[in-house]
Amino acid sequence: TQLLEQSPQFLSIQEGENLTVYCNSSSVFSSLQWYRQEPGEGPVLLVTVVTGGEVKKLKRLTFQFGDARKDSSLHITAAQPGDTGLYLCAGATAGANNLFFGTGTRLTVIP
Amino acid sequence: EAGVAQSPRYKIIEKRQSVAFWCNPISGHATLYWYQQILGQGPKLLIQFQNNGVVDDSQLPKDRFSAERLKGVDSTLKIQPAKLEDSAVYLCASSLSWFGSSTDTQYFGPGTRLTVL
């Protein structure tokens, strides 16, 4: 069973601060996705990374896939209250056509 | 474009009762997923359909859970009988491609929050 551990589990910061969320595993993934989930809603896809060392930017969010494809990070610059939510990473192993979700990081950005 | 629809949004039952959830995916999406999300955890895949065929149900507790997608469109997930540990949000998702690649974008519904007393 692939286990994706995310850290920190909870994060509360002031508006304007920077933060990094980590997603780690002992397994190698062929692709990794990041989702954001708001209360009472389903997760929404933010990004998919497929190449080791890949970096993708989405406005103030920067996603990186580790060189060995076992880990990933999400960095948010100048966090805003609208960034509040549960951030989930999800990985797929080679040959698999479904995802294993991480444990989640619950982010609260205080105005 | 309409999103993934799920009903009911909330359900409270007593243990040993039965319950059913309904999902209508985005029109034209071939692959449908049911996930269980226990409070404080990430979603766990229960079953994946491609059209009306089951691709993966390895984590579905088959002694009490069942799911069907008879016409390759909408789907139902049933629990019979329910246990206390089944309390969770049940999420339905769909993706476009017929082969259900792991890099496909999955579109999630709002979920059904089940409480088993």
Interface residues (C-beta under 8 A of the other chain):
Chain A: L4 S30 S31 Q33 G40 E41 G42 P43 V44 L45 T48 V50 L88 A90 A92 A96 N97 N98 L99 F100 F101 G102 T103 G104
Chain B: V4 Y33 Y35 G40 Q41 G42 P43 K44 L45 Q48 V55 D56 L91 A93 F99 G100 S101 S102 T103 T105 Q106 Y107 F108 G109 P110 G111
